[in-house]
Amino acid sequence: WSAAESLAVDLLADPGLAEDEAAQAFLCLASAQAARGALRAALATFERAEEVARGAAAPIIHQDIARRCRLMLAIVSGGVIPAPADAWAHDSSTATLITRGLRAAFARDRAGAQRLLNVVRARSRRELAWQGAGPVLLAARIEALAGHWEEAARMLQPVASQSVEMGEVHYPAGMSAVQWFLADAFEKLGHPDSAAVYLELIASGPVAFYQKSQLRRGITVPFAHRRLVLLYARMGRIEDAKRHWQIFSETVRTPDPELQPLIAEARAALMGALGMSRSATR
């Protein structure tokens, strides 16, 4: 992540850099900033990427990635980073409708999310195919808002088990986003072992090189490690919890002060599990 951040900074210093390349470089920079825990810096950089992308050759792709990454920052931080405002109503692209729906779901606006999904489903088959797992992820989040966690898991599991979103995908949902929410569903259903499987795929599973999805990994990977500390500590899998705590603490090396409660929660869970293990041994 340090190397990626350094390369992005060097690239952005080039005055001859095209807007399309600059937008991608800002996205890479923001992902690397998020990986080290500088989520507020990442938020500002994603906003800059969206701004630069407006003048790029393929503006919607990079704008949409930046918007969904800003939303993912809010999700992994538990709301420490605010969700972006829904200021995109002027954009009627299918990708933006899905992003607005995902934002509505995060804000627990089930009716608004369903309304946007209905518009998306009326688009052509080709247009829907370009969206990858986006429509499925939005539909699953709507089911979850109604408390239908089993249905949400049923919808997401076939997608989350793949290494990439299949087909000619122009606007991917991002496998890490799908796997993250599926882990949420399994936790709600009382299956921490299944939740751990999909968080492990985010944190250390095989990653097919797919640039649009890679740009989100700096946000999700470190916080998947944090969630695994909590899960494994609760399950009594001490060595696994220790391993993920070490990776998390080494990766998130410059965290925002607002993240300290999340870090302390993971540390306390590990220390509590260690204490229980020692007591049992005695």
Legacy VTK file of the C-alpha trace (Angstrom):
# vtk DataFile Version 3.0
C-alpha trace
ASCII
DATASET POLYDATA
POINTS 282 float
0.000 0.000 0.000
2.892 2.368 0.718
4.330 1.728 -2.731
0.941 2.282 -4.367
0.493 5.574 -2.536
3.967 6.777 -3.476
3.483 5.865 -7.139
0.110 7.616 -7.264
1.567 10.800 -5.749
4.419 10.771 -8.271
2.008 10.187 -11.140
-0.255 13.048 -10.086
2.738 15.408 -10.040
3.004 15.039 -13.827
1.506 18.229 -15.354
0.863 16.408 -18.621
-1.305 13.715 -17.075
-4.601 13.214 -18.928
-7.821 13.675 -16.941
-8.795 10.018 -17.344
-5.427 8.873 -15.976
-5.561 11.480 -13.211
-8.966 10.216 -12.085
-7.602 6.664 -11.886
-4.516 7.855 -10.012
-6.680 9.687 -7.462
-8.719 6.514 -6.972
-5.537 4.485 -6.361
-4.225 7.128 -3.973
-7.482 7.193 -2.006
-7.532 3.397 -1.716
-3.979 3.401 -0.334
-4.844 6.185 2.133
-7.835 4.180 3.355
-5.637 1.093 3.825
-3.469 2.900 6.384
-6.527 4.204 8.236
-6.516 7.764 6.902
-10.192 7.557 5.973
-10.847 11.299 6.003
-7.934 11.884 3.634
-9.274 9.050 1.470
-12.723 10.651 1.460
-11.305 13.950 0.226
-9.267 12.152 -2.451
-12.275 10.162 -3.675
-14.190 13.449 -3.927
-11.299 14.867 -5.953
-11.352 11.784 -8.210
-15.055 12.282 -8.874
-14.470 15.942 -9.676
-11.622 15.211 -12.100
-13.585 12.374 -13.721
-16.291 14.790 -14.910
-13.930 15.983 -17.632
-12.514 12.547 -18.468
-13.214 10.441 -21.526
-15.205 7.884 -19.510
-16.651 10.052 -16.725
-19.439 7.810 -15.431
-17.174 4.825 -14.741
-14.715 6.723 -12.568
-17.358 8.928 -11.003
-19.378 5.888 -10.016
-16.358 4.097 -8.530
-15.562 7.199 -6.473
-19.159 7.454 -5.253
-19.392 3.799 -4.240
-15.996 3.990 -2.550
-17.198 6.963 -0.500
-20.214 4.899 0.515
-17.974 1.941 1.402
-15.898 4.207 3.658
-19.068 4.974 5.604
-19.917 1.262 5.828
-16.548 -0.052 7.039
-16.169 2.811 9.530
-19.575 2.170 11.072
-20.704 5.665 10.138
-17.597 7.486 11.406
-17.206 8.663 7.823
-20.556 10.111 6.707
-22.310 8.649 3.694
-22.198 10.905 0.632
-25.211 13.102 0.034
-27.542 11.956 -2.737
-26.642 14.787 -5.084
-26.800 12.666 -8.248
-30.487 12.806 -9.200
-29.555 14.609 -12.436
-27.658 11.492 -13.562
-30.055 8.856 -14.899
-27.418 6.266 -15.830
-28.129 2.735 -14.602
-24.885 2.654 -12.613
-25.797 5.847 -10.777
-29.318 4.593 -10.052
-27.784 1.521 -8.388
-25.353 3.676 -6.414
-28.194 5.898 -5.246
-30.145 2.780 -4.276
-27.227 1.427 -2.258
-26.914 4.769 -0.512
-30.642 4.757 0.261
-30.304 1.240 1.712
-27.416 2.396 3.909
-29.641 5.237 5.127
-32.379 2.627 5.841
-34.673 4.186 3.231
-36.177 0.929 2.007
-38.913 2.572 -0.087
-36.403 4.826 -1.841
-34.027 1.941 -2.528
-36.881 -0.195 -3.902
-38.076 2.617 -6.146
-34.614 2.985 -7.673
-34.250 -0.791 -8.100
-37.570 -0.892 -9.971
-36.255 1.705 -12.425
-33.045 -0.290 -12.863
-34.916 -3.512 -13.575
-36.793 -1.809 -16.416
-33.538 -1.172 -18.310
-32.393 -3.348 -21.212
-30.815 -6.764 -20.638
-27.544 -5.518 -22.084
-27.496 -2.506 -19.765
-28.218 -4.720 -16.768
-25.444 -7.136 -17.771
-22.963 -4.247 -17.675
-23.800 -3.687 -13.994
-22.389 -7.008 -12.791
-23.636 -7.913 -9.313
-24.900 -4.393 -8.600
-28.640 -5.135 -9.015
-28.366 -8.316 -6.922
-26.484 -6.505 -4.153
-29.094 -3.738 -4.067
-31.958 -6.245 -4.001
-30.289 -8.170 -1.158
-29.803 -5.010 0.870
-33.489 -4.195 0.443
-34.413 -7.675 1.682
-32.172 -7.165 4.694
-33.943 -3.906 5.569
-37.125 -5.958 5.878
-35.322 -8.419 8.172
-35.159 -11.099 5.475
-31.531 -12.035 6.115
-31.903 -15.599 4.851
-33.169 -14.317 1.515
-30.339 -11.781 1.344
-27.787 -14.555 1.939
-29.463 -16.819 -0.642
-29.229 -14.093 -3.276
-25.614 -13.131 -2.600
-23.893 -16.462 -1.928
-23.643 -17.638 -5.583
-22.046 -14.314 -6.560
-19.789 -14.027 -3.505
-18.306 -17.466 -4.144
-16.883 -16.344 -7.505
-13.486 -14.689 -7.907
-14.834 -12.000 -10.264
-18.199 -10.746 -11.476
-18.873 -12.716 -14.613
-19.547 -11.255 -18.052
-18.872 -7.950 -19.787
-19.060 -5.878 -16.610
-18.508 -2.132 -16.990
-19.740 -1.047 -13.552
-18.895 -3.790 -11.031
-20.457 -3.892 -7.603
-17.075 -5.087 -6.335
-16.650 -8.612 -4.996
-15.432 -7.272 -1.662
-18.673 -5.297 -1.233
-20.750 -8.394 -2.024
-18.707 -10.577 0.327
-18.798 -7.932 3.071
-22.571 -7.760 3.036
-22.949 -11.535 2.829
-20.801 -11.760 5.965
-23.227 -9.300 7.584
-26.110 -11.580 6.661
-24.447 -14.689 8.112
-23.632 -12.837 11.324
-27.267 -11.788 11.649
-28.295 -15.403 11.077
-25.976 -16.612 13.848
-23.414 -18.301 11.576
-20.080 -16.642 12.451
-18.107 -19.458 10.811
-19.792 -18.761 7.445
-19.295 -15.020 7.892
-15.592 -15.673 8.482
-15.292 -17.627 5.222
-16.313 -14.610 3.147
-14.322 -12.115 5.180
-11.276 -14.336 4.628
-11.909 -14.079 0.877
-11.723 -10.295 1.190
-8.722 -10.280 3.505
-6.504 -12.957 2.035
-8.317 -14.865 -0.659
-7.217 -15.159 -4.300
-7.719 -11.924 -6.222
-8.124 -11.910 -9.971
-6.705 -8.717 -11.446
-9.682 -6.573 -12.308
-8.794 -2.927 -12.044
-12.210 -1.479 -11.204
-12.623 -3.904 -8.299
-9.033 -3.540 -7.078
-9.627 0.146 -6.392
-11.910 -0.738 -3.467
-9.545 -3.162 -1.741
-7.751 -0.549 0.339
-11.065 0.190 2.027
-12.278 -3.345 2.670
-9.156 -5.452 3.258
-7.924 -3.886 6.546
-11.411 -3.736 8.031
-12.113 -7.329 7.026
-9.102 -8.229 9.189
-10.649 -6.228 12.053
-13.956 -8.058 11.719
-12.131 -11.386 11.679
-10.426 -10.504 14.966
-13.873 -9.985 16.506
-15.354 -13.144 14.990
-12.475 -15.467 15.813
-12.185 -14.084 19.354
-15.876 -14.809 19.883
-15.453 -18.317 18.442
-12.419 -19.057 20.631
-10.070 -19.342 17.648
-7.297 -17.449 19.413
-4.433 -18.000 16.961
-6.564 -16.874 14.023
-7.677 -13.794 15.948
-4.050 -12.963 16.825
-2.965 -13.375 13.195
-5.592 -10.989 11.885
-4.953 -8.490 14.682
-1.269 -8.374 13.728
-2.080 -7.751 10.055
-4.719 -5.153 10.895
-2.523 -3.232 13.327
0.449 -3.259 10.929
-1.673 -2.117 7.976
-3.716 0.593 9.684
-0.626 2.455 10.843
-1.903 6.081 10.687
-5.564 5.788 11.746
-7.836 8.791 12.119
-8.533 9.562 15.800
-12.216 8.739 15.222
-11.239 5.137 14.434
-9.747 4.519 17.868
-12.991 3.029 19.291
-13.070 0.467 16.455
-9.425 -0.396 17.048
-9.959 -0.609 20.806
-12.961 -2.896 20.293
-10.869 -5.392 18.306
-8.000 -5.221 20.807
-10.377 -5.750 23.743
-12.021 -8.731 22.031
-8.647 -10.369 21.491
-7.461 -9.653 25.046
-10.743 -10.985 26.446
-10.472 -14.188 24.424
-6.852 -14.632 25.525
-7.874 -14.158 29.154
-10.639 -16.734 28.889
-8.267 -19.193 27.219
-5.683 -18.818 30.009
-8.354 -19.236 32.674
-9.596 -22.396 31.022
-6.061 -23.733 30.818
-5.467 -23.077 34.525
LINES 1 283
282 0 1 2 3 4 5 6 7 8 9 10 11 12 13 14 15 16 17 18 19 20 21 22 23 24 25 26 27 28 29 30 31 32 33 34 35 36 37 38 39 40 41 42 43 44 45 46 47 48 49 50 51 52 53 54 55 56 57 58 59 60 61 62 63 64 65 66 67 68 69 70 71 72 73 74 75 76 77 78 79 80 81 82 83 84 85 86 87 88 89 90 91 92 93 94 95 96 97 98 99 100 101 102 103 104 105 106 107 108 109 110 111 112 113 114 115 116 117 118 119 120 121 122 123 124 125 126 127 128 129 130 131 132 133 134 135 136 137 138 139 140 141 142 143 144 145 146 147 148 149 150 151 152 153 154 155 156 157 158 159 160 161 162 163 164 165 166 167 168 169 170 171 172 173 174 175 176 177 178 179 180 181 182 183 184 185 186 187 188 189 190 191 192 193 194 195 196 197 198 199 200 201 202 203 204 205 206 207 208 209 210 211 212 213 214 215 216 217 218 219 220 221 222 223 224 225 226 227 228 229 230 231 232 233 234 235 236 237 238 239 240 241 242 243 244 245 246 247 248 249 250 251 252 253 254 255 256 257 258 259 260 261 262 263 264 265 266 267 268 269 270 271 272 273 274 275 276 277 278 279 280 281
